[in-house]
Amino acid sequence: MDASTIDSLMAKHVFSSSNGMQMPYRLFSPIIESTEKIPLVIFLHGRGDRGRDNSAQIYHEAGIIVNANSLLKAEIQSNFPCYILVPQCSDKTENEEWAKWVGNSPETPFKGLGADSTYTMSPSPSESGEAALELIEQTIKDKNIDANRVYIIGLSMGGFGTWEFTARKPHVFAGAIPMAGYSDPNQLEKIKHIPFWIFHGSIDKWNPVTGSRTMFKLLSDSNADVRYTEYVDTGHGESFKKAFNEAELIPWLFSKKRKTNSSQEKL
């Protein structure tokens, strides 16, 4: 599937969020019509793809869209029909990211990020994070989506976002794939019912692997449904490429259904 075909299938939209943000996003709608409700897959891009242009850069590293096993292909849609949602994070300030941590401000964008690849989540989300979460819930309501099969995948800054979105809205997601991101271990109790497949490269110089190892141990010790893949002698960007080429990635994700704790809000 060539780039122009992909771009035409990933329809451009803008979401007006309650916080006033005009969030650009792309939405792929199923090629094969179905009377049954079907899954939604959310992809969160990395820091270098922030902006307001809604260009192809926001999904150019998403293997589920651009690689040989793209979910956009009709033959793959026949097995895994789904919507794909790709919001774009704003770059209005230096510190605007999917995640929001204690210490994060326009003057100190990276303060509060630990050398062990962890941080403490801020009580309030970033503006882009808040808008994207609202967009996700609105899309579930507006489209023919199975609310029990909503999945999220993110790389680098989007890996941060994957950990954080599941913690901020733990009742929404049926499965999550964070790649090479920081996380807040204090959110364990909120997210341990969600299946995770964590990916990281062992020599990642941008986002140290320690945080992913920590989250895997914490989730494992909690008897969570969790997998961890660490690529030896692999850096930051290369780990994404390898992860998206895992043969079991898509079947694993689509096999998951939402679980909720009795104390959690349901859609």
Disulfide bonds with the S-S distance in Angstrom:
none
